């Protein structure tokens, strides 16, 4: 079991490392001056190109139960990393939020395909043979629930970023009822809201100034902490891959 679990972790880490260039491409975009909304962004296509072939190969090599476990682990890791990448972006314009919402929908669709990637491919073949009956490729209910929950967070975040400032408190309470002052400041930071205006909005939410000062301090440290954590995680991933390879030489 330990060897299997370690092997699955290495596979997930390996696929995550293949997405590094796509994340860099995402963060390098100037989302504050995004001009128009069309098809998915180039970084999303890069993610497709990395994830689908890798997952298809893994699916062909692992028993179904192990592949399901791989999908669960990768989905958890991917949604966490992508959400972190979103909140680390600089100012996002209204058109930028619309484009990112389209990207999120595209990636959600991709992730829902993973557990049934072979069934989906078989269905495509059967379209050429109408006499063959088939059932739609549906991912496991629990997996779908997890994916829907995690991507819903991203959609709520982006919808709030695209909300006019004079409606933000009302929409924040409606969309994110258990959200904290720190969550609201994250949204306002992505909107590019000035600090004085942020304090006014925080007061409207009912957050006292003493607490908002604590939130400011936490957020001021967040950027460096996130960078340090991501760098540390990547180093750990690479070390695990090396250790796993050495164990089987």
ZAKE-763307 format. One record per residue (C-alpha): residue in one letter; chain; x, y, z. Coordinates in steps of 0.5 Angstrom, whole numbers, plus 500, padded with zeros to 3 digits. Example, Ala and Ser with C-alpha at 12.3 -4.5 7.8 and 13.67 -1.06 7.14 Angstrom:
% ZAKE-763307
+-----+-------+-----+-----+-----+
! res ! chain !   X !   Y !   Z !
+-----+-------+-----+-----+-----+
!   a !     A ! 525 ! 491 ! 516 !
!   s !     A ! 527 ! 498 ! 514 !
+-----+-------+-----+-----+-----+
% end
This chain:
% ZAKE-763307
+-----+-------+-----+-----+-----+
! res ! chain !   X !   Y !   Z !
+-----+-------+-----+-----+-----+
!   x !     A ! 500 ! 500 ! 500 !
!   x !     A ! 506 ! 505 ! 502 !
!   x !     A ! 509 ! 504 ! 495 !
!   x !     A ! 502 ! 505 ! 491 !
!   x !     A ! 501 ! 511 ! 495 !
!   x !     A ! 508 ! 514 ! 494 !
!   x !     A ! 507 ! 512 ! 487 !
!   x !     A ! 501 ! 516 ! 486 !
!   x !     A ! 504 ! 522 ! 490 !
!   x !     A ! 509 ! 522 ! 485 !
!   x !     A ! 505 ! 521 ! 479 !
!   x !     A ! 501 ! 527 ! 481 !
!   x !     A ! 507 ! 531 ! 483 !
!   x !     A ! 510 ! 530 ! 476 !
!   x !     A ! 503 ! 532 ! 473 !
!   x !     A ! 503 ! 539 ! 477 !
!   x !     A ! 510 ! 540 ! 475 !
!   x !     A ! 508 ! 540 ! 467 !
!   x !     A ! 503 ! 545 ! 469 !
!   x !     A ! 509 ! 550 ! 471 !
!   x !     A ! 510 ! 554 ! 465 !
!   x !     A ! 502 ! 554 ! 464 !
!   x !     A ! 502 ! 558 ! 471 !
!   x !     A ! 507 ! 562 ! 469 !
!   x !     A ! 504 ! 564 ! 463 !
!   x !     A ! 497 ! 566 ! 467 !
!   x !     A ! 501 ! 570 ! 472 !
!   x !     A ! 505 ! 574 ! 466 !
!   x !     A ! 498 ! 576 ! 463 !
!   x !     A ! 496 ! 583 ! 464 !
!   x !     A ! 489 ! 582 ! 466 !
!   x !     A ! 488 ! 589 ! 468 !
!   x !     A ! 488 ! 591 ! 461 !
!   x !     A ! 484 ! 585 ! 458 !
!   x !     A ! 481 ! 587 ! 451 !
!   x !     A ! 476 ! 582 ! 449 !
!   x !     A ! 473 ! 575 ! 451 !
!   x !     A ! 473 ! 570 ! 446 !
!   x !     A ! 475 ! 563 ! 447 !
!   x !     A ! 479 ! 560 ! 453 !
!   x !     A ! 486 ! 563 ! 454 !
!   x !     A ! 493 ! 560 ! 451 !
!   x !     A ! 495 ! 558 ! 458 !
!   x !     A ! 488 ! 554 ! 459 !
!   x !     A ! 490 ! 550 ! 452 !
!   x !     A ! 497 ! 549 ! 455 !
!   x !     A ! 494 ! 546 ! 461 !
!   x !     A ! 490 ! 541 ! 457 !
!   x !     A ! 496 ! 539 ! 453 !
!   x !     A ! 499 ! 537 ! 459 !
!   x !     A ! 494 ! 534 ! 463 !
!   x !     A ! 490 ! 530 ! 458 !
!   x !     A ! 496 ! 526 ! 455 !
!   x !     A ! 499 ! 525 ! 462 !
!   x !     A ! 492 ! 522 ! 465 !
!   x !     A ! 491 ! 518 ! 459 !
!   x !     A ! 497 ! 514 ! 459 !
!   x !     A ! 496 ! 514 ! 467 !
!   x !     A ! 489 ! 511 ! 466 !
!   x !     A ! 492 ! 506 ! 461 !
!   x !     A ! 497 ! 503 ! 466 !
!   x !     A ! 493 ! 503 ! 473 !
!   x !     A ! 488 ! 499 ! 475 !
!   x !     A ! 481 ! 503 ! 475 !
!   x !     A ! 481 ! 504 ! 483 !
!   x !     A ! 488 ! 506 ! 483 !
!   x !     A ! 486 ! 511 ! 477 !
!   x !     A ! 480 ! 514 ! 481 !
!   x !     A ! 485 ! 515 ! 487 !
!   x !     A ! 490 ! 519 ! 482 !
!   x !     A ! 484 ! 523 ! 479 !
!   x !     A ! 482 ! 525 ! 486 !
!   x !     A ! 489 ! 527 ! 489 !
!   x !     A ! 490 ! 531 ! 483 !
!   x !     A ! 484 ! 534 ! 483 !
!   x !     A ! 485 ! 536 ! 490 !
!   x !     A ! 492 ! 539 ! 488 !
!   x !     A ! 490 ! 542 ! 482 !
!   x !     A ! 484 ! 546 ! 485 !
!   x !     A ! 488 ! 549 ! 491 !
!   x !     A ! 494 ! 551 ! 486 !
!   x !     A ! 489 ! 554 ! 481 !
!   x !     A ! 486 ! 558 ! 486 !
!   x !     A ! 492 ! 560 ! 489 !
!   x !     A ! 494 ! 563 ! 483 !
!   x !     A ! 488 ! 567 ! 482 !
!   x !     A ! 489 ! 570 ! 488 !
!   x !     A ! 496 ! 572 ! 487 !
!   x !     A ! 494 ! 576 ! 480 !
!   x !     A ! 495 ! 583 ! 480 !
!   x !     A ! 489 ! 588 ! 478 !
!   x !     A ! 483 ! 584 ! 474 !
!   x !     A ! 479 ! 588 ! 470 !
!   x !     A ! 471 ! 587 ! 468 !
!   x !     A ! 473 ! 584 ! 462 !
!   x !     A ! 479 ! 580 ! 465 !
!   x !     A ! 474 ! 577 ! 470 !
!   x !     A ! 469 ! 575 ! 465 !
!   x !     A ! 475 ! 571 ! 461 !
!   x !     A ! 478 ! 568 ! 467 !
!   x !     A ! 471 ! 566 ! 469 !
!   x !     A ! 471 ! 562 ! 462 !
!   x !     A ! 477 ! 559 ! 463 !
!   x !     A ! 475 ! 557 ! 470 !
!   x !     A ! 469 ! 553 ! 466 !
!   x !     A ! 473 ! 550 ! 461 !
!   x !     A ! 478 ! 547 ! 466 !
!   x !     A ! 472 ! 545 ! 470 !
!   x !     A ! 470 ! 541 ! 464 !
!   x !     A ! 477 ! 538 ! 463 !
!   x !     A ! 477 ! 536 ! 470 !
!   x !     A ! 470 ! 533 ! 470 !
!   x !     A ! 473 ! 529 ! 464 !
!   x !     A ! 479 ! 526 ! 468 !
!   x !     A ! 476 ! 520 ! 471 !
!   x !     A ! 472 ! 517 ! 465 !
!   x !     A ! 477 ! 519 ! 460 !
!   x !     A ! 477 ! 512 ! 457 !
!   x !     A ! 469 ! 512 ! 457 !
!   x !     A ! 469 ! 519 ! 453 !
!   x !     A ! 474 ! 516 ! 448 !
!   x !     A ! 470 ! 510 ! 447 !
!   x !     A ! 463 ! 514 ! 446 !
!   x !     A ! 467 ! 518 ! 441 !
!   x !     A ! 468 ! 512 ! 437 !
!   x !     A ! 461 ! 509 ! 438 !
!   x !     A ! 459 ! 515 ! 434 !
!   x !     A ! 461 ! 512 ! 428 !
!   x !     A ! 457 ! 506 ! 430 !
!   x !     A ! 450 ! 508 ! 431 !
!   x !     A ! 448 ! 501 ! 432 !
!   x !     A ! 452 ! 500 ! 439 !
!   x !     A ! 448 ! 502 ! 445 !
!   x !     A ! 452 ! 506 ! 450 !
!   x !     A ! 451 ! 510 ! 457 !
!   x !     A ! 454 ! 517 ! 458 !
!   x !     A ! 461 ! 517 ! 461 !
!   x !     A ! 459 ! 520 ! 468 !
!   x !     A ! 464 ! 521 ! 473 !
!   x !     A ! 463 ! 519 ! 480 !
!   x !     A ! 458 ! 523 ! 484 !
!   x !     A ! 463 ! 524 ! 490 !
!   x !     A ! 468 ! 527 ! 485 !
!   x !     A ! 463 ! 531 ! 481 !
!   x !     A ! 461 ! 534 ! 488 !
!   x !     A ! 468 ! 536 ! 490 !
!   x !     A ! 470 ! 539 ! 483 !
!   x !     A ! 463 ! 543 ! 483 !
!   x !     A ! 465 ! 545 ! 490 !
!   x !     A ! 472 ! 548 ! 489 !
!   x !     A ! 471 ! 551 ! 482 !
!   x !     A ! 465 ! 554 ! 485 !
!   x !     A ! 469 ! 558 ! 490 !
!   x !     A ! 473 ! 561 ! 484 !
!   x !     A ! 467 ! 563 ! 480 !
!   x !     A ! 464 ! 567 ! 486 !
!   x !     A ! 471 ! 570 ! 487 !
!   x !     A ! 471 ! 572 ! 480 !
!   x !     A ! 464 ! 575 ! 480 !
!   x !     A ! 465 ! 579 ! 486 !
!   x !     A ! 472 ! 582 ! 483 !
!   x !     A ! 467 ! 584 ! 477 !
!   x !     A ! 462 ! 587 ! 482 !
!   x !     A ! 461 ! 595 ! 482 !
!   x !     A ! 464 ! 597 ! 488 !
!   x !     A ! 458 ! 600 ! 491 !
!   x !     A ! 454 ! 593 ! 490 !
!   x !     A ! 460 ! 589 ! 493 !
!   x !     A ! 458 ! 589 ! 500 !
!   x !     A ! 451 ! 587 ! 499 !
!   x !     A ! 454 ! 582 ! 493 !
!   x !     A ! 459 ! 579 ! 498 !
!   x !     A ! 454 ! 578 ! 504 !
!   x !     A ! 450 ! 574 ! 498 !
!   x !     A ! 455 ! 570 ! 495 !
!   x !     A ! 460 ! 569 ! 501 !
!   x !     A ! 456 ! 569 ! 507 !
!   x !     A ! 461 ! 566 ! 511 !
!   x !     A ! 467 ! 570 ! 508 !
!   x !     A ! 472 ! 574 ! 513 !
!   x !     A ! 475 ! 581 ! 512 !
!   x !     A ! 481 ! 578 ! 509 !
!   x !     A ! 477 ! 574 ! 504 !
!   x !     A ! 474 ! 581 ! 502 !
!   x !     A ! 480 ! 585 ! 502 !
!   x !     A ! 483 ! 579 ! 497 !
!   x !     A ! 477 ! 581 ! 493 !
!   x !     A ! 478 ! 588 ! 493 !
!   x !     A ! 486 ! 587 ! 492 !
!   x !     A ! 484 ! 584 ! 485 !
!   x !     A ! 479 ! 589 ! 484 !
!   x !     A ! 485 ! 595 ! 485 !
!   x !     A ! 481 ! 598 ! 490 !
!   x !     A ! 484 ! 604 ! 494 !
!   x !     A ! 486 ! 603 ! 501 !
!   x !     A ! 482 ! 608 ! 504 !
!   x !     A ! 476 ! 606 ! 500 !
!   x !     A ! 477 ! 599 ! 502 !
!   x !     A ! 477 ! 601 ! 509 !
!   x !     A ! 470 ! 604 ! 508 !
!   x !     A ! 467 ! 598 ! 505 !
!   x !     A ! 470 ! 594 ! 511 !
!   x !     A ! 466 ! 598 ! 516 !
!   x !     A ! 460 ! 597 ! 512 !
!   x !     A ! 461 ! 590 ! 513 !
!   x !     A ! 462 ! 591 ! 520 !
!   x !     A ! 469 ! 589 ! 521 !
!   x !     A ! 472 ! 594 ! 526 !
!   x !     A ! 478 ! 598 ! 525 !
!   x !     A ! 483 ! 594 ! 530 !
!   x !     A ! 481 ! 587 ! 526 !
!   x !     A ! 482 ! 590 ! 519 !
!   x !     A ! 489 ! 593 ! 522 !
!   x !     A ! 491 ! 585 ! 523 !
!   x !     A ! 488 ! 583 ! 517 !
!   x !     A ! 492 ! 588 ! 513 !
!   x !     A ! 498 ! 586 ! 517 !
!   x !     A ! 497 ! 578 ! 515 !
!   x !     A ! 495 ! 580 ! 508 !
!   x !     A ! 502 ! 584 ! 507 !
!   x !     A ! 506 ! 578 ! 509 !
!   x !     A ! 501 ! 573 ! 505 !
!   x !     A ! 505 ! 575 ! 498 !
!   x !     A ! 512 ! 573 ! 501 !
!   x !     A ! 509 ! 567 ! 505 !
!   x !     A ! 506 ! 564 ! 498 !
!   x !     A ! 512 ! 565 ! 494 !
!   x !     A ! 516 ! 561 ! 499 !
!   x !     A ! 511 ! 556 ! 500 !
!   x !     A ! 510 ! 555 ! 493 !
!   x !     A ! 518 ! 554 ! 492 !
!   x !     A ! 518 ! 550 ! 498 !
!   x !     A ! 513 ! 545 ! 495 !
!   x !     A ! 516 ! 545 ! 488 !
!   x !     A ! 523 ! 543 ! 491 !
!   x !     A ! 519 ! 538 ! 496 !
!   x !     A ! 516 ! 535 ! 489 !
!   x !     A ! 522 ! 534 ! 486 !
!   x !     A ! 526 ! 531 ! 492 !
!   x !     A ! 520 ! 526 ! 492 !
!   x !     A ! 521 ! 524 ! 485 !
!   x !     A ! 528 ! 523 ! 486 !
!   x !     A ! 527 ! 519 ! 492 !
!   x !     A ! 522 ! 514 ! 489 !
!   x !     A ! 526 ! 513 ! 483 !
!   x !     A ! 532 ! 511 ! 487 !
!   x !     A ! 528 ! 506 ! 491 !
!   x !     A ! 527 ! 502 ! 485 !
!   x !     A ! 534 ! 502 ! 481 !
+-----+-------+-----+-----+-----+
% end
